[in-house]
């Protein structure tokens, strides 16, 4: 009997109510997954709000809000008028990023990924991303990267902007690769796990990482894929050597 009571107490300590997704979010997520999985083709018109409300068993205002959210993410476009409606856009970087981030965030919350695994994934994704960026980047990407590096040079390790600048640097390179999925993957990895937070960030390490960012940028500016991938590999190896390893990410 004591053992049974102990299990009951453990259950009380373990389980707790969690907030359920709002109806609007549930509708938005299901439509987004249907679009990204190819159930709706590019340019295809979604069912009218009244029909979607019946299908999801929610109110029309809830469906309307969900569709507005999808339009903001770039997955659909809203056309006003009698012949208008909600039409599927081509798959966007932001749409993929949102879906991937939600999935990765759930995995990280479970504490089932280690920092070593995160670093390995970054090497798999970001080294070829840098190589492709050297070939496919445009002036817009170079302007962002130069701006980020300038800000990083001026920042010290205690600056709260450091994680966001690191995120922007690596995400912009991935976006410049020209591959939307690669861009979304890298961005979601950085936004959900914030790799820089595991870096043992001394002033020396901070200066060296910025120096490495500059080397990566110069290779991309020069249109040299081999140099870009080499500099990114050097950078990620340095990050690995100066990060806490083996611990679960939560």
BALUMDREN-680035 format. One record per residue: residue number from 1; residue in three letters; z, y, x negated of N, C-alpha, C in turn. Coordinates in steps of 0.001 Angstrom, whole numbers, plus 500000, padded with zeros to 6 digits. Each point is the difference from the previous one (the first is absolute). Layout:
<NUM 'ALA' <Z Y X> <Z Y X> <Z Y X>>
...
END
This chain:
<1 'UNK' <500000 498791 499167> <500000 501209 500833> <500000 501254 499135>>
<2 'UNK' <500748 499957 498891> <500067 501166 499121> <498641 500307 499414>>
<3 'UNK' <499277 498928 499639> <498670 500205 499418> <499074 500635 501008>>
<4 'UNK' <500122 499559 501258> <499136 500543 501039> <500301 501484 500210>>
<5 'UNK' <501302 500346 499977> <500380 501404 500154> <499502 500837 498843>>
<6 'UNK' <500026 499410 498793> <499515 500710 498821> <498529 500333 500129>>
<7 'UNK' <499217 499040 500512> <498568 500236 500196> <499768 501112 501006>>
<8 'UNK' <500828 500023 501035> <499859 501045 501012> <500270 501368 499396>>
<9 'UNK' <501033 500063 499150> <500317 501269 499356> <498878 500442 499073>>
<10 'UNK' <499404 499026 499277> <498880 500319 499122> <498831 500565 500786>>
<11 'UNK' <499752 499417 501171> <498899 500480 500831> <500241 501428 500442>>
<12 'UNK' <501258 500307 500337> <500339 501365 500415> <499726 500975 498871>>
<13 'UNK' <500337 499577 498761> <499778 500865 498846> <498526 500116 499636>>
<14 'UNK' <499235 498943 500301> <498599 499948 499574> <499060 500706 500958>>
<15 'UNK' <500191 499768 501298> <499051 500495 500986> <500470 501318 500609>>
<16 'UNK' <499055 500868 500192> <500284 501291 500624> <498758 500448 500738>>
<17 'UNK' <500166 500749 501067> <498821 500465 500732> <499154 500932 499150>>
<18 'UNK' <498694 499875 500127> <499068 500873 499291> <499129 500727 501010>>
<19 'UNK' <499632 501239 499686> <499176 500750 500941> <498636 499349 500200>>
<20 'UNK' <499570 499915 501243> <498690 499454 500332> <498979 501125 499905>>
<21 'UNK' <498790 499658 499544> <498955 501015 499911> <499768 500650 501353>>
<22 'UNK' <499760 501290 499983> <499676 500698 501237> <498697 499451 500567>>
<23 'UNK' <499841 500032 501326> <498759 499501 500609> <498760 500639 499397>>
<24 'UNK' <500061 501300 499748> <498840 500683 499411> <499631 499380 498652>>
<25 'UNK' <501017 499688 499176> <499748 499426 498687> <499446 498588 500115>>
<26 'UNK' <500494 499232 500957> <499492 498646 500212> <498524 500025 500376>>
<27 'UNK' <499639 500917 500898> <498599 500129 500419> <499139 500430 498820>>
<28 'UNK' <500470 500996 499266> <499249 500524 498853> <499770 498912 498955>>
<29 'UNK' <501039 499229 499700> <499890 498948 498981> <499014 498912 500415>>
<30 'UNK' <500044 499588 501262> <499111 498927 500457> <498542 500437 499993>>
<31 'UNK' <499747 501224 500423> <498617 500494 499988> <499512 500145 498565>>
<32 'UNK' <500863 500518 499118> <499626 500165 498590> <499641 498662 499366>>
<33 'UNK' <500806 498982 500265> <499726 498676 499431> <498706 499416 500552>>
<34 'UNK' <499732 500254 501270> <498753 499511 500600> <498791 500660 499346>>
<35 'UNK' <500115 501292 499713> <498896 500726 499361> <499805 499514 498569>>
<36 'UNK' <501098 499922 499247> <499908 499631 498588> <499605 498545 499791>>
<37 'UNK' <500238 499158 500999> <499599 498592 499905> <498560 499783 500455>>
<38 'UNK' <499341 501067 500463> <498594 499900 500379> <499738 499636 501442>>
<39 'UNK' <501028 500002 500836> <499788 499670 501413> <499226 501098 500729>>
<40 'UNK' <500058 501209 499447> <499206 501105 500530> <499098 500505 498882>>
<41 'UNK' <498726 500131 500282> <499029 500412 498982> <500013 501513 499820>>
<42 'UNK' <499481 500438 498861> <499860 501429 499735> <499161 500651 501093>>
<43 'UNK' <500520 501067 500580> <499283 500716 501052> <500262 499473 501399>>
<44 'UNK' <500663 498846 500105> <500257 499413 501318> <501049 500816 500752>>
<45 'UNK' <499803 500094 501294> <500924 500748 500847> <501140 499094 500451>>
<46 'UNK' <501223 500486 499867> <501160 499239 500459> <500086 500047 501526>>
<47 'UNK' <500697 499051 500607> <500192 500045 501451> <500677 501313 500406>>
<48 'UNK' <499783 500466 501220> <500628 501244 500453> <501520 499892 500030>>
<49 'UNK' <500666 501149 499998> <501460 500026 499956> <500626 499223 501151>>
<50 'UNK' <499405 500115 501192> <500564 499308 501164> <499979 498484 499806>>
<51 'UNK' <498898 499494 499430> <499897 498555 499770> <500973 499547 498915>>
<52 'UNK' <500112 500799 498935> <500936 499660 498931> <501442 500022 500507>>
<53 'UNK' <500293 500949 500880> <501350 500078 500573> <500331 498726 500775>>
<54 'UNK' <499015 499500 500748> <500207 498752 500748> <500155 498806 499063>>
<55 'UNK' <499170 499961 498956> <500049 498883 499060> <501345 499939 499271>>
<56 'UNK' <500497 501159 499588> <501253 500053 499243> <501234 500120 500896>>
<57 'UNK' <499738 500213 501301> <501089 500173 500966> <500903 501170 499614>>
<58 'UNK' <499349 501117 499692> <500707 501244 499685> <499353 501130 500793>>
<59 'UNK' <500567 501183 499900> <499454 501144 500722> <498785 500572 499278>>
<60 'UNK' <499183 500746 500728> <498835 500643 499384> <500406 501011 498928>>
<61 'UNK' <501064 500811 500222> <500419 500907 498924> <500352 499271 498700>>
<62 'UNK' <500576 498807 500124> <500325 499212 498803> <498728 499600 499260>>
<63 'UNK' <498993 499549 500743> <498714 499640 499400> <499351 501231 499378>>
<64 'UNK' <500074 501119 500706> <499401 501242 499501> <500618 500382 498651>>
<65 'UNK' <501323 499920 499894> <500678 500326 498747> <499605 499028 498884>>
<66 'UNK' <499862 498730 500348> <499599 498999 499006> <498602 500294 499467>>
<67 'UNK' <499091 500359 500892> <498628 500315 499588> <499956 501269 499153>>
<68 'UNK' <500854 500967 500322> <500069 501215 499189> <500460 499664 498583>>
<69 'UNK' <500962 499080 499895> <500466 499577 498682> <498911 499305 499202>>
<70 'UNK' <499200 499183 500665> <498890 499310 499335> <498933 500986 499555>>
<71 'UNK' <499805 501044 500795> <499031 501031 499628> <500476 500759 498766>>
<72 'UNK' <501298 500277 499930> <500558 500701 498842> <499868 499170 498727>>
<73 'UNK' <500110 498688 500134> <499876 499123 498829> <498550 499769 499599>>
<74 'UNK' <499060 500434 500856> <498582 499881 499676> <499340 498725 500471>>
<75 'UNK' <500731 499154 500716> <499405 498739 500455> <499052 500206 501177>>
<76 'UNK' <500299 500983 500840> <499126 500275 501142> <499720 501492 500077>>
<77 'UNK' <498998 500359 500773> <499746 501407 500296> <500007 500170 501510>>
<78 'UNK' <500545 501108 500445> <500124 500275 501424> <498903 500975 500414>>
<79 'UNK' <499197 499600 500970> <498897 500841 500485> <500329 500440 501425>>
<80 'UNK' <500121 501307 500247> <500341 500475 501344> <498808 499924 500958>>
<81 'UNK' <500281 500140 501278> <498934 500033 501003> <499856 498702 500766>>
<82 'UNK' <499156 500051 501035> <499794 498844 500874> <499443 498807 499234>>
<83 'UNK' <499075 500267 499094> <499382 498910 499234> <500739 499735 498689>>
<84 'UNK' <501155 500642 499836> <500754 499846 498758> <500901 498782 500016>>
<85 'UNK' <501033 500043 499184> <500929 498886 499887> <500484 499850 498571>>
<86 'UNK' <500477 498827 499665> <500498 499709 498657> <499042 499038 499309>>
<87 'UNK' <499457 500431 498854> <498999 499217 499283> <500527 499608 498623>>
<88 'UNK' <499662 498783 499577> <500477 499477 498722> <499247 500657 498850>>
<89 'UNK' <500753 500533 499050> <499403 500519 498780> <499793 498863 499007>>
<90 'UNK' <499279 500282 498927> <499943 499030 498914> <501402 499897 499414>>
<91 'UNK' <500325 498870 499375> <501341 499784 499464> <500299 501042 498929>>
<92 'UNK' <501107 500710 500164> <500346 501080 499086> <501066 499580 499002>>
<93 'UNK' <500068 500753 498913> <501027 499788 498986> <501383 500136 500618>>
<94 'UNK' <500200 501046 500829> <501317 500237 500592> <500376 498908 500996>>
<95 'UNK' <499015 499519 500758> <500284 498944 500963> <500442 498717 499319>>
<96 'UNK' <499296 499626 498949> <500380 498810 499238> <501365 500182 499353>>
<97 'UNK' <500225 501204 499460> <501270 500291 499340> <501175 499821 500952>>
<98 'UNK' <499853 500504 501226> <501081 499900 500980> <500334 498550 500307>>
<99 'UNK' <498977 499198 500247> <500220 498594 500343> <500620 499233 498836>>
<100 'UNK' <499474 500216 498793> <500504 499288 498827> <501427 500416 499661>>
<101 'UNK' <500288 501291 500144> <501332 500498 499672> <501056 499390 500898>>
<102 'UNK' <499683 499884 501291> <500961 499423 500938> <500293 498543 499647>>
<103 'UNK' <498952 499258 499636> <500180 498592 499644> <500794 499852 498706>>
<104 'UNK' <499653 500799 498989> <500689 499921 498714> <501443 500467 500125>>
<105 'UNK' <500220 501023 500801> <501353 500511 500197> <500913 498928 500583>>
<106 'UNK' <499474 499222 500934> <500782 498909 500592> <500372 498971 498940>>
<107 'UNK' <499044 499653 499139> <500255 499024 498936> <501059 500506 499028>>
<108 'UNK' <499917 501281 499639> <500957 500567 499062> <501403 500035 500587>>
<109 'UNK' <500099 500293 501283> <501311 500048 500645> <500677 498629 499990>>
<110 'UNK' <499200 498953 499982> <500560 498649 499952> <500519 499647 498608>>
<111 'UNK' <499672 500837 499012> <500482 499773 498646> <499380 498803 499325>>
<112 'UNK' <498760 499671 500341> <499374 498787 499480> <499029 500271 498852>>
<113 'UNK' <499867 501255 499589> <499137 500327 498873> <500839 500518 498844>>
<114 'UNK' <499614 499639 498780> <500699 500494 498817> <499187 501111 499354>>
<115 'UNK' <500656 500743 499129> <499318 501075 499285> <498901 499429 499110>>
<116 'UNK' <500242 498816 499428> <498980 499353 499167> <498745 499710 500811>>
<117 'UNK' <500183 499555 501236> <498855 499729 500873> <499265 501289 500341>>
<118 'UNK' <500759 501051 500250> <499395 501297 500302> <499138 500477 498835>>
<119 'UNK' <500526 499877 498785> <499260 500429 498814> <498719 499199 499830>>
<120 'UNK' <500073 498702 500251> <498815 499151 499871> <498925 500402 501010>>
<121 'UNK' <500421 500293 501220> <499045 500435 501022> <499352 501317 499598>>
<122 'UNK' <500790 500903 499437> <499440 501280 499551> <498929 499781 498932>>
<123 'UNK' <500237 499071 499088> <499009 499721 498958> <498713 499448 500610>>
<124 'UNK' <500149 499115 500968> <498832 499399 500654> <499173 501059 500724>>
<125 'UNK' <500678 500956 500631> <499309 501001 500815> <499554 501228 499210>>
<126 'UNK' <500894 500522 499167> <499774 501340 499455> <499136 500050 498749>>
<127 'UNK' <499951 498915 499240> <499120 500014 498824> <498530 500050 500426>>
<128 'UNK' <499544 499121 500897> <498614 500135 500476> <499773 501269 500813>>
<129 'UNK' <501036 500499 500677> <499850 501248 500759> <499672 501156 499065>>
<130 'UNK' <500675 500044 498853> <499732 501057 499023> <498582 499892 499452>>
<131 'UNK' <499569 498773 499746> <498640 499781 499504> <498962 500491 501002>>
<132 'UNK' <500191 499651 501265> <499060 500414 501044> <500056 501508 500232>>
<133 'UNK' <501192 500574 499865> <500141 501445 500195> <499196 500779 498967>>
<134 'UNK' <499906 499466 498784> <499229 500675 498953> <498524 500092 500365>>
<135 'UNK' <499546 499064 500808> <498595 499975 500421> <499777 500724 501316>>
<136 'UNK' <500958 499909 500912> <499784 500472 501373> <500714 501299 500361>>
<137 'UNK' <500858 500510 499144> <500763 501204 500336> <499080 501188 500209>>
<138 'UNK' <500509 500978 500782> <499257 501242 500154> <500901 501168 499607>>
<139 'UNK' <499480 501222 500110> <500762 501174 499568> <501301 500162 500772>>
<140 'UNK' <499979 499606 501265> <501199 500107 500837> <501147 499185 499408>>
<141 'UNK' <499718 498774 499597> <501037 499152 499413> <500490 500564 498669>>
<142 'UNK' <499082 500501 499192> <500386 500553 498703> <500883 501228 500161>>
<143 'UNK' <499717 500821 501000> <500828 501180 500256> <501430 499595 500338>>
<144 'UNK' <500134 498996 500852> <501338 499529 500378> <500731 499435 498788>>
<145 'UNK' <499328 499155 499233> <500634 499361 498847> <500428 501025 498953>>
<146 'UNK' <499155 500988 499749> <500364 501045 499037> <501188 500817 500487>>
<147 'UNK' <500022 500277 501302> <501121 500742 500579> <501302 499215 499874>>
<148 'UNK' <499927 498702 500280> <501193 499149 499906> <500519 499955 498568>>
<149 'UNK' <499104 499801 499046> <500406 499920 498598> <500616 501319 499539>>
<150 'UNK' <499438 501119 500427> <500569 501309 499645> <501436 500129 500510>>
<151 'UNK' <500230 499543 501224> <501354 500054 500571> <500942 499045 499280>>
<152 'UNK' <499484 498840 499599> <500838 499033 499288> <500416 500528 498629>>
<153 'UNK' <499123 500733 499358> <500324 500576 498695> <501162 500989 500100>>
<154 'UNK' <500058 500716 501127> <501031 501031 500178> <501319 499431 500523>>
<155 'UNK' <499958 498821 500602> <501192 499422 500623> <500867 499283 498970>>
<156 'UNK' <501314 499981 500253> <500880 499166 499186> <500382 498759 500798>>
<157 'UNK' <500701 499092 499382> <500260 498705 500636> <500899 500099 501230>>
<158 'UNK' <500749 501098 500127> <500886 500164 501155> <499303 500660 501187>>
<159 'UNK' <498760 500398 499809> <499259 500675 501070> <499756 499024 501150>>
<160 'UNK' <500408 500348 501230> <499796 499088 501139> <498533 499763 500338>>
<161 'UNK' <499106 500819 499434> <498569 499835 500281> <499356 498908 499154>>
<162 'UNK' <500713 499480 499002> <499419 499017 499072> <499432 498767 500712>>
<163 'UNK' <500742 499348 500906> <499434 498818 500677> <498739 500312 500798>>
<164 'UNK' <500002 501137 500703> <498836 500362 500815> <498781 500288 499131>>
<165 'UNK' <500212 500634 498854> <498885 500295 499096> <499423 498716 499411>>
<166 'UNK' <500873 499071 499636> <499530 498710 499477> <499203 499256 501068>>
<167 'UNK' <500515 500008 501212> <499310 499369 501130> <498620 500612 500191>>
<168 'UNK' <499929 501330 499981> <498726 500678 500225> <499004 499705 498884>>
<169 'UNK' <500474 499945 498769> <499109 499728 498871> <499335 498633 500139>>
<170 'UNK' <500813 498975 500191> <499453 498642 500053> <499201 499751 501282>>
<171 'UNK' <500435 500566 501108> <499277 499817 501263> <498643 500691 499971>>
<172 'UNK' <499944 501168 499366> <498731 500728 499907> <498996 499238 499145>>
<173 'UNK' <500462 499398 498918> <499110 499189 499164> <499433 498840 500809>>
<174 'UNK' <500861 499336 500755> <499540 498868 500811> <499015 500451 501066>>
<175 'UNK' <500262 501153 500600> <499078 500528 501007> <498663 500358 499363>>
<176 'UNK' <500054 500513 498760> <498777 500374 499285> <499168 498787 499609>>
<177 'UNK' <500583 498805 500103> <499254 498781 499665> <498818 499790 500939>>
<178 'UNK' <500083 500599 501191> <498928 499838 500977> <500174 498792 500894>>
<179 'UNK' <501044 499214 499759> <500286 498828 500826> <501182 500333 500903>>
<180 'UNK' <499755 500093 501304> <501045 500438 500927> <501187 499048 500037>>
<181 'UNK' <499728 498704 499944> <501092 499032 500044> <500852 500084 498737>>
<182 'UNK' <499351 500121 498852> <500730 500137 498744> <500858 501262 500028>>
<183 'UNK' <499410 501086 500500> <500749 501247 500101> <501210 499870 500897>>
<184 'UNK' <499818 499343 501144> <501100 499828 500948> <501086 499089 499435>>
<185 'UNK' <499607 498958 499282> <500970 499074 499408> <500889 500702 498976>>
<186 'UNK' <499369 500735 499098> <500771 500693 498961> <500923 501041 500625>>
<187 'UNK' <499475 500743 500948> <500814 501033 500646> <501185 499398 500734>>
<188 'UNK' <499784 498883 500677> <501092 499374 500748> <501054 499421 499060>>
<189 'UNK' <499566 499428 498874> <500952 499471 499017> <500896 501117 499476>>
<190 'UNK' <499395 501142 499675> <500779 501114 499451> <500898 500650 501045>>
<191 'UNK' <499491 500173 501208> <500778 500714 501014> <501196 499194 500488>>
<192 'UNK' <499869 498680 500044> <501087 499172 500528> <501000 499562 498939>>
<193 'UNK' <499563 499860 498755> <500901 499486 498960> <500434 501059 498996>>
<194 'UNK' <499244 501107 499883> <500305 501069 499052> <500343 499442 498613>>
<195 'UNK' <499013 499453 499285> <500250 499354 498703> <500745 500873 499000>>
<196 'UNK' <499783 501319 500059> <500637 500882 499020> <501523 499980 500135>>
<197 'UNK' <500504 499607 501174> <501453 499963 500195> <500661 498888 499185>>
<198 'UNK' <499218 499031 499522> <500547 498908 499189> <499831 500272 498499>>
<199 'UNK' <499388 501130 499686> <499758 500361 498606> <501270 500594 499394>>
<200 'UNK' <500341 499549 498802> <501143 500565 499280> <499535 501320 499388>>
<201 'UNK' <500096 501051 500806> <499277 501242 499731> <500805 500966 499134>>
<202 'UNK' <499892 499844 498694> <500558 500969 499060> <498957 501087 499765>>
<203 'UNK' <500400 501052 499309> <499042 501069 499690> <498846 499454 499154>>
<204 'UNK' <500324 499103 499068> <498969 499412 499143> <499009 499181 500824>>
<205 'UNK' <500522 499154 500891> <499133 499178 500849> <499173 500889 500920>>
<206 'UNK' <500618 501049 500530> <499277 500919 500869> <498827 500657 499296>>
<207 'UNK' <500231 500473 498782> <498921 500642 499230> <498881 499014 499694>>
<208 'UNK' <500376 498772 499654> <498996 498996 499644> <499149 499609 501208>>
<209 'UNK' <500623 499854 501168> <499229 499624 501193> <499017 501100 500390>>
<210 'UNK' <500411 501252 499858> <499079 501108 500300> <498848 500002 498995>>
<211 'UNK' <500324 499756 498735> <498962 499915 498965> <498996 498901 500339>>
<212 'UNK' <500499 498878 500503> <499123 498892 500388> <499160 500363 501225>>
<213 'UNK' <500594 500727 500931> <499235 500468 501165> <498834 500879 499558>>
<214 'UNK' <500266 500868 499038> <498937 500876 499483> <498881 499167 499386>>
<215 'UNK' <500351 498974 499236> <498991 499142 499365> <499155 499281 501047>>
<216 'UNK' <500639 499531 501070> <499259 499347 501088> <499047 500993 500646>>
<217 'UNK' <500510 501193 500277> <499181 501033 500640> <498802 500377 499139>>
<218 'UNK' <500213 500171 498708> <498892 500397 499116> <498911 498917 499972>>
<219 'UNK' <500396 498745 500028> <499020 498910 500017> <499206 500010 501301>>
<220 'UNK' <500678 500275 501110> <499313 500072 501293> <499064 501199 500029>>
<221 'UNK' <500460 501125 499484> <499154 501202 499931> <498749 499743 499170>>
<222 'UNK' <500162 499240 498919> <498877 499719 499101> <499053 498955 500564>>
<223 'UNK' <500373 499391 501117> <499154 498964 500590> <499953 498735 499169>>
<224 'UNK' <501126 499681 499346> <500066 498842 499106> <500862 498904 500646>>
<225 'UNK' <499392 499030 500678> <500768 498959 500697> <500885 499167 499074>>
<226 'UNK' <499470 499644 498822> <500775 499163 499080> <501242 500730 499509>>
<227 'UNK' <499826 501269 499644> <501148 500778 499529> <501017 500207 501119>>
<228 'UNK' <499513 500236 501211> <500900 500220 501137> <500849 498761 500283>>
<229 'UNK' <499370 498833 500004> <500748 498763 500251> <500955 499704 498851>>
<230 'UNK' <499571 500283 498776> <500859 499760 498835> <501239 500905 500035>>
<231 'UNK' <499791 501277 500311> <501124 500936 500057> <500952 499658 501145>>
<232 'UNK' <499450 499550 501122> <500859 499606 501120> <500813 498755 499638>>
<233 'UNK' <499365 499051 499320> <500712 498788 499576> <501145 500350 499047>>
<234 'UNK' <499734 500904 499072> <501035 500453 499063> <501157 500653 500747>>
<235 'UNK' <499657 500825 500968> <501011 500708 500795> <500874 499024 500783>>
<236 'UNK' <499388 499049 500685> <500761 499057 500814> <500870 499083 499143>>
<237 'UNK' <499512 499654 498817> <500808 499194 499078> <501235 500787 499553>>
<238 'UNK' <499807 501278 499748> <501121 500861 499597> <501017 500121 501132>>
<239 'UNK' <499498 500154 501222> <500876 500080 501170> <500811 498713 500140>>
<240 'UNK' <499334 498868 499798> <500678 498704 500109> <501110 499878 498959>>
<241 'UNK' <499730 500437 498786> <500980 499898 498920> <501211 500896 500230>>
<242 'UNK' <499824 501053 500771> <501076 500970 500197> <500549 500018 501420>>
<243 'UNK' <499754 498924 500736> <500522 499885 501359> <501020 498878 500081>>
<244 'UNK' <500879 500100 500981> <500923 498917 500298> <499187 498851 500561>>
<245 'UNK' <500145 498809 499456> <499165 498875 500433> <500834 498878 500584>>
<246 'UNK' <499319 499165 500801> <500629 498796 500516> <500814 500188 501258>>
<247 'UNK' <500306 501263 500362> <500813 500233 501184> <499131 500050 501242>>
<248 'UNK' <500603 499626 501117> <499279 500065 501268> <499894 501441 500455>>
<249 'UNK' <498857 500326 500585> <499789 501335 500543> <500486 500004 501436>>
<250 'UNK' <500792 500979 500352> <500500 500070 501374> <499799 501389 500562>>
END
